[in-house]
Amino acid sequence: METLPLDLSNAIDRTLAPLNLDQLRNDCFELSQRYANHKFIETEGHRQAYIAARLPATYGATRQVFRRIEPYLANVKSLLDLGSGVGSLAWAAREAMPQLQRVTLFEKDVELLRLGQHLTEDRLFPLQLSWCRDDLTTEEIYPLHNVVTVSYVLNELSPKERLFVLDRAYSAAEKLLILVEPGTPEGYSHILTARQFLTERGARIIAPCPQNGLCPIAPLYKEGKDWCHFSVRIPRGKYHRRAKQGALPYENEKYSYLVVSPLPQPTPKARIIKAPMRKTGHVILDLCNDKAELERITVAKSEGENYLRARDAEWGDEWENYSHS
Ligand SMILES: C[S@@+](CC[C@H](N)C(=O)[O-])C[C@H]1O[C@@H](n2cnc3c(N)ncnc32)[C@H](O)[C@@H]1O
């Protein structure tokens, strides 16, 4: 479960409290219909619906991606967040990057920047935040930062704009470029395109893939059978629950992601790419391994330590003992 920091969820609740609940419910519904039809945030109601219904999910996805690459974040001092929306990623970065000093946020919608500033005030102090109104598709060079993030944004760009932004984002990333997209077939396809584009430029993959060659899931995706994605459970906030009327108090957000570096990096032997199946006396794991193969292994209770690890393993974790199949 990835829960919003209390000071952020309180700030969201205070912002939404004066709103008419029926209107918020309609706006949440309309926003989700718009996303399904490739239309995006336009009105004040959409912005409010975003912080009620979508922000906790994108926060949760980015927070979980940061957990997957924790050792790489220990010395990060600067972060550039492209298409920042209201800046929820900066909150996740504060939790995950102990040395972080400054965050630059590029966002084209000035009202989202205002709302982000309102939610944040000085709550991220001593982080130095620079909120910049900026259209990513017209900026020739992005400023250098240790880490560059593009979270739930590629989906809103045309294919040509996507490559334009990826090219500049990668050039601006001194240590890491992190992409996160919805865990839909379409989201995965944007990650797959980015993966090919960036590895052709020499980028080294850190996660989720254990190797830089072809993605073994890509042929399955082309046949409409599968796509690479992960899942994070997030609690629904007070107003999201009210807007959804009686829905569960949590939801599972599916996401696809890619983390690359311009520098050589060690990669794991394999990653668990589906929810582990825990049976009586054994666990079944679906892996993507460093030989660009998909494999299913069974870890039996008789394997002792290995079994205990498999029993505790989660979808998305690295797996080092895959030779035990
Ligand atoms: C779905 S929201 C994601 C916001 C945030 N990154 C998150 O993870 O919650 C997509 C954001 O990208 C911004 N965006 C889309 N195209 C953009 C562009 N060309 N330049 C700057 N921002 C852009 C939108 O205004 C919106 O705030």
The ligand as an SDF file (V2000), in Angstrom:
LIG
                    3D

 27 29  0  0  0  0  0  0  0  0999 V2000
   -1.8630   12.9720  -16.3260 C   0  0  0  0  0  0  0  0  0  0  0  0
   -1.0810   14.4360  -15.8630 S   0  0  0  0  0  0  0  0  0  0  0  0
    0.3020   13.8080  -14.9070 C   0  0  0  0  0  0  0  0  0  0  0  0
    0.7510   14.7940  -13.9030 C   0  0  0  0  0  0  0  0  0  0  0  0
    1.8910   14.3110  -13.0230 C   0  0  0  0  0  0  0  0  0  0  0  0
    3.0930   14.0790  -13.7750 N   0  0  0  0  0  0  0  0  0  0  0  0
    1.4940   13.0760  -12.2410 C   0  0  0  0  0  0  0  0  0  0  0  0
    2.2000   12.0520  -12.3630 O   0  0  0  0  0  0  0  0  0  0  0  0
    0.5080   13.1330  -11.4940 O   0  0  0  0  0  0  0  0  0  0  0  0
   -0.2410   14.9500  -17.3460 C   0  0  0  0  0  0  0  0  0  0  0  0
    0.3610   16.3250  -17.1960 C   0  0  0  0  0  0  0  0  0  0  0  0
    1.2180   16.5800  -18.3200 O   0  0  0  0  0  0  0  0  0  0  0  0
    1.0350   17.9270  -18.6820 C   0  0  0  0  0  0  0  0  0  0  0  0
    1.4400   18.1060  -20.0690 N   0  0  0  0  0  0  0  0  0  0  0  0
    0.9230   17.4890  -21.1650 C   0  0  0  0  0  0  0  0  0  0  0  0
    1.5320   17.9450  -22.2680 N   0  0  0  0  0  0  0  0  0  0  0  0
    2.4520   18.8570  -21.8730 C   0  0  0  0  0  0  0  0  0  0  0  0
    3.3880   19.6750  -22.5570 C   0  0  0  0  0  0  0  0  0  0  0  0
    3.4680   19.6780  -23.8830 N   0  0  0  0  0  0  0  0  0  0  0  0
    4.1760   20.4910  -21.8310 N   0  0  0  0  0  0  0  0  0  0  0  0
    4.0770   20.5280  -20.4730 C   0  0  0  0  0  0  0  0  0  0  0  0
    3.2080   19.7790  -19.7820 N   0  0  0  0  0  0  0  0  0  0  0  0
    2.4080   18.9460  -20.4620 C   0  0  0  0  0  0  0  0  0  0  0  0
   -0.4660   18.1390  -18.4770 C   0  0  0  0  0  0  0  0  0  0  0  0
   -0.8030   19.5020  -18.4280 O   0  0  0  0  0  0  0  0  0  0  0  0
   -0.6930   17.4130  -17.1770 C   0  0  0  0  0  0  0  0  0  0  0  0
   -0.4520   18.2190  -16.0650 O   0  0  0  0  0  0  0  0  0  0  0  0
  1  2  1  0
  2  3  1  0
  2 10  1  0
  3  4  1  0
  4  5  1  0
  5  6  1  0
  5  7  1  0
  7  8  2  0
  7  9  1  0
 10 11  1  0
 11 12  1  0
 11 26  1  0
 12 13  1  0
 13 14  1  0
 13 24  1  0
 14 15  1  0
 14 23  1  0
 15 16  2  0
 16 17  1  0
 17 18  1  0
 17 23  2  0
 18 19  1  0
 18 20  2  0
 20 21  1  0
 21 22  2  0
 22 23  1  0
 24 25  1  0
 24 26  1  0
 26 27  1  0
M  CHG  2   2   1   9  -1
M  END
$$$$
